[in-house]
Amino acid sequence: MTSSLKSTLWWIFAVIFTIGIASYQRMTGPTYPTHGSVKINNNSVKYKLIRTAETDKDAPITITVPDNSVNATITYKRFKSNDTLTTAVMVRDGEKLTFMMPRQPAAGKMEYTVNLSDGKETVAVTEHPVVMRFKGPVPFYILLPHILLMFLAMLFSTRAGIEALTKGKSTYLYALFTLIFFIPGGLILGPIVQKFAFGAYWTGWPFGHDLTDNKTALAVLGWVVAVIKLRKNPNARAWAIAAAIILLAVYMVPHSVLGSEIDYTQQPK
């Protein structure tokens, strides 16, 4: 097998691997919809309940129930608040039952439970309340390059790690490109995205405990050290391997965990 073919195959692997990691992070994050199915009146009802919404409008909580004999109510309150629970009837429109969750300020959260009833039995759709967070709208021209650059940073990080493990000649080059994509994607556009969404550029250390910010800073630092070491000594491949592992590890942490949130117990009703 020629070195060119090996490189192509490794690139294909790196792309597939990066797509898999990005999908895993999205699907395990706290903003990915809660989904599943529940049985009522001998029928299975599939649901997909949102856990994120934007601050510019009320958020539609919808569940599809073809059986017209089944109605739904929603019980909700502000998350981390002293509010009493409010129960409302979800409005049917064809097969869909909908409730418009009152919008909240950026980083405000609501918790809610949907119950189905056919007049004989009442079934909770989820075992535990669903928690959803509101965020400010992020312009597409900011969000798209942020996502693209972060994807490319993970891609080149993976490829640099492989190159280091196989003792290839391009470890430094791939490591450098990792930083070229990572710094603007994570340390420039990332805070801008957060400013639009939650009103603050940085909520990680030393100002807060946002894991997204902290893990980004840690991963960037790892690759800065790796690039410096590789520039001084092209054989210092262990640093690239370590930096790639660090970035992979932080990507395995679900996005937005310990992110910005309002503590309504500290605010008036």
C-alpha positions as CSV (number, residue, x, y, z in Angstrom):
1,M,0.0,0.0,0.0
2,T,1.4,3.4,-1.0
3,S,1.9,6.2,1.5
4,S,-0.6,8.3,-0.5
5,L,-3.3,5.6,-0.2
6,K,-2.6,5.2,3.5
7,S,-3.0,8.9,4.0
8,T,-6.3,9.0,2.1
9,L,-7.6,6.1,4.2
10,W,-6.6,7.8,7.4
11,W,-8.4,11.0,6.3
12,I,-11.5,9.0,5.5
13,F,-11.3,7.4,9.0
14,A,-10.7,10.8,10.6
15,V,-13.8,12.3,8.9
16,I,-16.1,9.5,9.9
17,F,-14.7,9.5,13.4
18,T,-15.2,13.2,13.7
19,I,-18.8,13.1,12.5
20,G,-19.5,10.3,15.0
21,I,-18.0,12.3,17.9
22,A,-19.9,15.4,16.9
23,S,-23.2,13.5,16.6
24,Y,-22.5,11.8,20.0
25,Q,-21.9,15.2,21.7
26,R,-25.1,16.7,20.2
27,M,-27.3,13.7,21.1
28,T,-26.0,13.4,24.7
29,G,-26.2,17.2,25.4
30,P,-28.8,18.7,27.7
31,T,-30.5,20.6,24.8
32,Y,-31.2,17.5,22.7
33,P,-35.0,16.7,22.7
34,T,-36.2,14.0,25.1
35,H,-37.8,11.3,23.0
36,G,-39.3,7.9,23.4
37,S,-42.8,6.3,23.5
38,V,-45.5,5.7,26.0
39,K,-48.7,3.5,25.9
40,I,-52.2,4.7,26.6
41,N,-55.5,3.1,25.6
42,N,-53.6,0.2,24.0
43,N,-51.9,2.6,21.7
44,S,-48.2,3.6,21.6
45,V,-47.6,7.3,21.5
46,K,-44.2,8.5,20.3
47,Y,-43.0,11.8,21.7
48,K,-40.2,14.3,21.2
49,L,-40.2,17.1,23.8
50,I,-37.9,20.1,23.3
51,R,-35.3,21.1,25.8
52,T,-34.2,24.4,24.3
53,A,-35.9,27.4,22.8
54,E,-35.3,31.0,21.9
55,T,-36.1,34.1,23.9
56,D,-38.0,36.0,21.1
57,K,-41.2,33.9,21.3
58,D,-43.1,31.4,23.3
59,A,-42.0,27.8,22.8
60,P,-44.4,25.2,21.3
61,I,-44.5,22.0,23.4
62,T,-46.1,19.5,21.0
63,I,-47.0,15.8,21.1
64,T,-48.7,13.8,18.3
65,V,-51.6,11.7,19.5
66,P,-53.9,10.4,16.7
67,D,-56.5,9.0,19.2
68,N,-59.0,11.8,19.6
69,S,-60.2,10.3,22.9
70,V,-56.8,11.1,24.5
71,N,-56.2,14.6,25.8
72,A,-53.1,16.1,27.4
73,T,-52.3,18.5,30.2
74,I,-48.9,20.1,31.0
75,T,-47.7,20.9,34.4
76,Y,-44.8,23.4,34.6
77,K,-42.9,26.0,36.6
78,R,-39.7,28.0,36.4
79,F,-36.7,25.8,37.1
80,K,-34.8,26.6,40.3
81,S,-37.7,28.7,41.6
82,N,-40.1,28.8,44.5
83,D,-43.0,28.9,42.0
84,T,-46.1,26.7,42.5
85,L,-46.8,24.3,39.7
86,T,-49.2,25.4,37.0
87,T,-51.3,23.0,35.0
88,A,-52.8,23.8,31.6
89,V,-54.7,21.9,29.0
90,M,-52.8,21.3,25.7
91,V,-54.8,22.4,22.7
92,R,-55.6,19.8,20.0
93,D,-55.2,20.6,16.3
94,G,-55.8,17.5,14.3
95,E,-53.4,14.9,15.7
96,K,-51.2,17.4,17.5
97,L,-51.6,18.5,21.1
98,T,-49.8,21.8,21.8
99,F,-49.0,24.2,24.6
100,M,-47.1,27.4,24.2
101,M,-44.5,27.6,27.0
102,P,-44.1,31.3,28.1
103,R,-40.8,32.6,26.9
104,Q,-38.1,33.3,29.5
105,P,-35.0,35.6,29.5
106,A,-31.7,34.2,28.2
107,A,-30.5,31.3,30.5
108,G,-33.9,31.0,32.1
109,K,-35.2,27.5,32.4
110,M,-38.6,25.9,32.7
111,E,-39.4,22.4,33.9
112,Y,-42.5,20.6,32.7
113,T,-44.3,17.3,32.7
114,V,-46.8,16.2,30.0
115,N,-49.7,13.9,31.1
116,L,-52.0,12.0,28.7
117,S,-55.5,10.9,29.7
118,D,-58.3,9.0,28.0
119,G,-60.8,9.6,30.8
120,K,-60.0,6.2,32.4
121,E,-56.3,6.4,33.0
122,T,-53.7,9.1,33.2
123,V,-50.1,8.5,32.0
124,A,-47.1,10.7,32.5
125,V,-45.1,10.9,29.3
126,T,-41.7,11.1,31.0
127,E,-40.6,9.7,34.4
128,H,-39.0,13.0,35.4
129,P,-39.8,16.6,34.5
130,V,-38.2,17.9,31.3
131,V,-36.0,20.9,31.8
132,M,-35.7,23.3,28.9
133,R,-33.5,26.4,28.6
134,F,-34.1,29.6,26.7
135,K,-31.3,31.3,24.7
136,G,-31.1,34.4,22.6
137,P,-31.1,33.9,18.8
138,V,-27.6,33.5,17.3
139,P,-27.1,34.9,13.8
140,F,-26.5,32.2,11.2
141,Y,-23.4,34.1,9.9
142,I,-21.9,33.6,13.4
143,L,-23.1,30.2,14.2
144,L,-22.2,28.5,10.9
145,P,-18.5,29.4,10.9
146,H,-18.2,28.5,14.6
147,I,-19.6,25.0,14.0
148,L,-17.5,24.6,10.9
149,L,-14.2,25.7,12.5
150,M,-14.8,23.5,15.6
151,F,-15.5,20.5,13.3
152,L,-12.3,21.2,11.4
153,A,-10.4,21.6,14.6
154,M,-11.6,18.2,15.8
155,L,-10.9,16.7,12.4
156,F,-7.3,17.9,12.2
157,S,-6.7,17.0,15.9
158,T,-7.8,13.4,15.1
159,R,-5.6,13.4,12.0
160,A,-2.6,14.8,13.9
161,G,-3.0,12.2,16.6
162,I,-3.1,9.4,13.9
163,E,-0.1,10.9,12.2
164,A,1.8,11.0,15.5
165,L,0.9,7.4,16.3
166,T,2.0,6.2,12.8
167,K,5.2,8.3,13.0
168,G,4.2,10.3,9.9
169,K,6.0,13.4,8.6
170,S,3.1,15.8,8.8
171,T,2.3,15.7,12.6
172,Y,3.5,19.3,13.1
173,L,1.5,20.6,10.0
174,Y,-1.7,18.9,11.2
175,A,-1.2,20.2,14.7
176,L,-0.7,23.7,13.4
177,F,-3.9,23.5,11.4
178,T,-5.7,22.3,14.5
179,L,-4.8,25.5,16.2
180,I,-5.5,27.6,13.2
181,F,-9.1,26.4,13.2
182,F,-9.5,26.0,17.0
183,I,-8.4,29.4,18.2
184,P,-10.9,31.4,16.1
185,G,-13.6,28.8,16.3
186,G,-13.4,28.2,20.1
187,L,-11.8,31.3,21.6
188,I,-13.2,34.0,19.3
189,L,-16.5,32.8,17.7
190,G,-17.4,30.6,20.7
191,P,-17.6,33.6,23.1
192,I,-19.5,35.6,20.5
193,V,-22.0,32.8,20.2
194,Q,-22.4,32.7,23.9
195,K,-22.8,36.5,24.1
196,F,-25.7,36.4,21.7
197,A,-27.2,33.3,23.4
198,F,-26.7,34.1,27.1
199,G,-25.5,37.7,27.3
200,A,-21.9,36.9,28.5
201,Y,-18.7,36.3,26.5
202,W,-17.1,34.0,29.0
203,T,-18.6,32.1,32.0
204,G,-15.8,29.6,32.6
205,W,-12.8,29.9,34.9
206,P,-12.2,32.2,36.7
207,F,-15.6,33.9,36.3
208,G,-17.8,30.7,36.5
209,H,-18.0,27.0,36.0
210,D,-19.3,26.6,32.5
211,L,-17.8,23.4,31.3
212,T,-18.0,24.4,27.6
213,D,-15.7,27.4,28.2
214,N,-13.4,25.5,30.5
215,K,-13.0,22.5,28.3
216,T,-12.3,24.7,25.3
217,A,-9.6,26.6,27.1
218,L,-8.0,23.3,28.3
219,A,-8.0,21.8,24.8
220,V,-6.6,24.9,23.2
221,L,-3.8,25.0,25.8
222,G,-3.0,21.4,25.1
223,W,-2.6,22.1,21.4
224,V,-0.6,25.3,22.0
225,V,1.9,23.3,24.0
226,A,2.0,20.5,21.4
227,V,2.7,22.9,18.5
228,I,5.5,24.6,20.5
229,K,7.1,21.2,21.4
230,L,6.8,19.9,17.8
231,R,8.2,23.0,16.3
232,K,11.3,22.6,18.5
233,N,11.5,18.9,18.0
234,P,9.5,17.2,15.2
235,N,10.0,13.9,17.0
236,A,8.1,15.1,20.0
237,R,5.0,13.3,18.8
238,A,3.8,12.3,22.3
239,W,2.6,15.9,22.8
240,A,0.4,15.7,19.8
241,I,-1.0,12.4,20.9
242,A,-1.7,13.8,24.4
243,A,-3.3,17.0,22.9
244,A,-5.5,14.9,20.6
245,I,-6.6,12.7,23.6
246,I,-7.4,15.8,25.7
247,L,-9.5,17.3,22.9
248,L,-11.3,13.9,22.4
249,A,-12.0,13.7,26.1
250,V,-13.5,17.2,26.3
251,Y,-15.6,16.5,23.2
252,M,-17.1,13.5,25.1
253,V,-18.4,15.9,27.7
254,P,-21.9,16.8,26.6
255,H,-22.2,20.4,25.2
256,S,-23.7,23.0,27.5
257,V,-23.3,21.0,30.7
258,L,-23.2,23.3,33.7
259,G,-23.9,26.2,31.3
260,S,-25.5,29.5,32.1
261,E,-28.8,29.4,34.0
262,I,-30.9,31.8,36.1
263,D,-31.5,30.9,39.7
264,Y,-35.1,32.2,40.1
265,T,-34.9,31.6,43.9
266,Q,-32.7,34.6,44.1
267,Q,-35.2,36.8,42.1
268,P,-38.6,38.2,42.9
269,K,-41.6,36.4,41.3
